[in-house]
């Protein structure tokens, strides 16, 4: 699969089936993250790959009902966390979030290439999730990635809107809405 195919195929789907995720699979995902650029090559990102079903269940319980409905089918949940002190801060620019985002995108793309779905979410109880994964309070749990395999059919317990977006990618902004040449113009 070439990069254009991976970019086109990558989706944050919710209809997931369980799939076996091996240590080798995790190392492939981690290797992809490790190749991301970062300020002064600081590589501030950290990942916890949770496959233990009891821990997955506890993390899912910390989510709002809307995410619990589909995240309960996760084969793995990845905790994405970093610390501001581990990366560059230049004036008011804190790079740790940007750099961790770059590495996390590499994981999303590698997962897609591997035939997996990795769905980043913001809807979870940060404090409880950090306790479950034993992440120190001096780190920032930035997101969770819910990982599984695309289901053969769309789950009927999803909302109508979610079912529609499972079939067809949600609309994207037209390039003219965010691309500028030489200077910003409203």
WOCOR-V663522 format. One record per residue. N is the residue number from 1. RES is the residue in one letter. BURIAL is + if it has 16 or more other ideal C-beta (glycine too) atoms within 10 Angstrom, else -. D_CENTER is the distance of its C-alpha to the mean C-alpha in Angstrom with 1 decimal. Layout:
n->N res->RES burial->BURIAL d_center->D_CENTER
n->N res->RES burial->BURIAL d_center->D_CENTER
This chain:
n->1 res->X burial->- d_center->20.5
n->2 res->X burial->- d_center->20.8
n->3 res->X burial->- d_center->18.2
n->4 res->X burial->- d_center->19.4
n->5 res->X burial->- d_center->18.8
n->6 res->X burial->- d_center->15.3
n->7 res->X burial->- d_center->14.5
n->8 res->X burial->- d_center->16.4
n->9 res->X burial->- d_center->15.1
n->10 res->X burial->+ d_center->11.3
n->11 res->X burial->+ d_center->10.6
n->12 res->X burial->- d_center->8.6
n->13 res->X burial->+ d_center->11.4
n->14 res->X burial->+ d_center->12.7
n->15 res->X burial->+ d_center->15.6
n->16 res->X burial->+ d_center->14.5
n->17 res->X burial->- d_center->17.0
n->18 res->X burial->- d_center->17.1
n->19 res->X burial->+ d_center->17.2
n->20 res->X burial->- d_center->18.4
n->21 res->X burial->+ d_center->16.0
n->22 res->X burial->- d_center->18.3
n->23 res->X burial->- d_center->18.5
n->24 res->X burial->- d_center->19.0
n->25 res->X burial->+ d_center->15.7
n->26 res->X burial->+ d_center->13.9
n->27 res->X burial->- d_center->16.1
n->28 res->X burial->- d_center->15.3
n->29 res->X burial->+ d_center->11.6
n->30 res->X burial->+ d_center->12.8
n->31 res->X burial->- d_center->15.5
n->32 res->X burial->+ d_center->13.3
n->33 res->X burial->+ d_center->11.7
n->34 res->X burial->- d_center->15.3
n->35 res->X burial->- d_center->16.6
n->36 res->X burial->+ d_center->14.9
n->37 res->X burial->- d_center->17.5
n->38 res->X burial->+ d_center->18.0
n->39 res->X burial->+ d_center->21.0
n->40 res->X burial->- d_center->23.9
n->41 res->X burial->- d_center->21.6
n->42 res->X burial->- d_center->20.7
n->43 res->X burial->+ d_center->17.2
n->44 res->X burial->+ d_center->16.3
n->45 res->X burial->+ d_center->12.8
n->46 res->X burial->+ d_center->12.7
n->47 res->X burial->+ d_center->10.6
n->48 res->X burial->+ d_center->12.0
n->49 res->X burial->+ d_center->11.6
n->50 res->X burial->+ d_center->13.2
n->51 res->X burial->+ d_center->15.3
n->52 res->X burial->- d_center->18.3
n->53 res->X burial->- d_center->18.8
n->54 res->X burial->- d_center->20.5
n->55 res->X burial->- d_center->17.7
n->56 res->X burial->+ d_center->15.2
n->57 res->X burial->- d_center->17.9
n->58 res->X burial->+ d_center->18.3
n->59 res->X burial->+ d_center->14.8
n->60 res->X burial->+ d_center->14.8
n->61 res->X burial->- d_center->18.2
n->62 res->X burial->+ d_center->16.9
n->63 res->X burial->+ d_center->15.0
n->64 res->X burial->- d_center->17.2
n->65 res->X burial->- d_center->19.0
n->66 res->X burial->- d_center->17.1
n->67 res->X burial->+ d_center->13.8
n->68 res->X burial->- d_center->16.0
n->69 res->X burial->+ d_center->17.7
n->70 res->X burial->+ d_center->15.0
n->71 res->X burial->+ d_center->12.6
n->72 res->X burial->- d_center->15.9
n->73 res->X burial->+ d_center->15.6
n->74 res->X burial->+ d_center->12.6
n->75 res->X burial->+ d_center->13.7
n->76 res->X burial->+ d_center->11.4
n->77 res->X burial->+ d_center->9.0
n->78 res->X burial->+ d_center->7.4
n->79 res->X burial->+ d_center->8.6
n->80 res->X burial->+ d_center->7.7
n->81 res->X burial->+ d_center->11.2
n->82 res->X burial->+ d_center->14.0
n->83 res->X burial->- d_center->17.5
n->84 res->X burial->- d_center->19.3
n->85 res->X burial->- d_center->22.3
n->86 res->X burial->+ d_center->20.7
n->87 res->X burial->+ d_center->20.4
n->88 res->X burial->+ d_center->22.6
n->89 res->X burial->- d_center->23.9
n->90 res->X burial->- d_center->26.3
n->91 res->X burial->- d_center->28.1
n->92 res->X burial->- d_center->25.7
n->93 res->X burial->- d_center->22.8
n->94 res->X burial->- d_center->20.3
n->95 res->X burial->+ d_center->18.3
n->96 res->X burial->+ d_center->16.0
n->97 res->X burial->- d_center->13.3
n->98 res->X burial->- d_center->13.7
n->99 res->X burial->+ d_center->13.9
n->100 res->X burial->+ d_center->10.8
n->101 res->X burial->+ d_center->9.0
n->102 res->X burial->+ d_center->11.0
n->103 res->X burial->+ d_center->10.2
n->104 res->X burial->+ d_center->6.4
n->105 res->X burial->- d_center->7.4
n->106 res->X burial->+ d_center->9.8
n->107 res->X burial->+ d_center->7.6
n->108 res->X burial->+ d_center->6.3
n->109 res->X burial->+ d_center->10.0
n->110 res->X burial->+ d_center->11.4
n->111 res->X burial->+ d_center->10.0
n->112 res->X burial->+ d_center->11.5
n->113 res->X burial->+ d_center->14.6
n->114 res->X burial->+ d_center->14.9
n->115 res->X burial->- d_center->15.0
n->116 res->X burial->+ d_center->11.9
n->117 res->X burial->+ d_center->9.4
n->118 res->X burial->+ d_center->5.7
n->119 res->X burial->+ d_center->5.1
n->120 res->X burial->+ d_center->3.1
n->121 res->X burial->+ d_center->6.6
n->122 res->X burial->- d_center->9.4
n->123 res->X burial->- d_center->12.0
n->124 res->X burial->+ d_center->12.8
n->125 res->X burial->- d_center->15.7
n->126 res->X burial->+ d_center->14.7
n->127 res->X burial->- d_center->18.1
n->128 res->X burial->- d_center->18.3
n->129 res->X burial->+ d_center->14.9
n->130 res->X burial->+ d_center->16.0
n->131 res->X burial->- d_center->19.3
n->132 res->X burial->+ d_center->18.1
n->133 res->X burial->+ d_center->16.2
n->134 res->X burial->- d_center->19.1
n->135 res->X burial->+ d_center->17.4
n->136 res->X burial->- d_center->20.2
n->137 res->X burial->- d_center->20.7
n->138 res->X burial->- d_center->21.0
n->139 res->X burial->+ d_center->17.3
n->140 res->X burial->+ d_center->14.8
n->141 res->X burial->+ d_center->11.8
n->142 res->X burial->+ d_center->9.5
n->143 res->X burial->+ d_center->6.6
n->144 res->X burial->+ d_center->5.8
n->145 res->X burial->+ d_center->3.7
n->146 res->X burial->+ d_center->6.8
n->147 res->X burial->+ d_center->8.4
n->148 res->X burial->+ d_center->11.8
n->149 res->X burial->+ d_center->14.2
n->150 res->X burial->+ d_center->15.1
n->151 res->X burial->+ d_center->18.1
n->152 res->X burial->- d_center->21.5
n->153 res->X burial->- d_center->22.2
n->154 res->X burial->+ d_center->20.5
n->155 res->X burial->+ d_center->20.7
n->156 res->X burial->- d_center->23.4
n->157 res->X burial->- d_center->22.1
n->158 res->X burial->+ d_center->19.6
n->159 res->X burial->- d_center->21.2
n->160 res->X burial->- d_center->23.2
n->161 res->X burial->- d_center->20.9
n->162 res->X burial->+ d_center->17.8
n->163 res->X burial->- d_center->20.1
n->164 res->X burial->- d_center->21.1
n->165 res->X burial->+ d_center->17.7
n->166 res->X burial->+ d_center->17.0
n->167 res->X burial->- d_center->20.1
n->168 res->X burial->- d_center->19.8
n->169 res->X burial->- d_center->17.2
n->170 res->X burial->- d_center->17.5
n->171 res->X burial->- d_center->19.8
n->172 res->X burial->- d_center->18.8
n->173 res->X burial->- d_center->20.9
n->174 res->X burial->- d_center->24.0
n->175 res->X burial->- d_center->23.9
n->176 res->X burial->- d_center->27.0
n->177 res->X burial->- d_center->25.2
n->178 res->X burial->- d_center->23.3
n->179 res->X burial->- d_center->25.1
n->180 res->X burial->- d_center->28.2
n->181 res->X burial->- d_center->30.8
n->182 res->X burial->- d_center->32.6
n->183 res->X burial->- d_center->32.1
n->184 res->X burial->- d_center->30.3
n->185 res->X burial->- d_center->32.3
n->186 res->X burial->- d_center->31.8
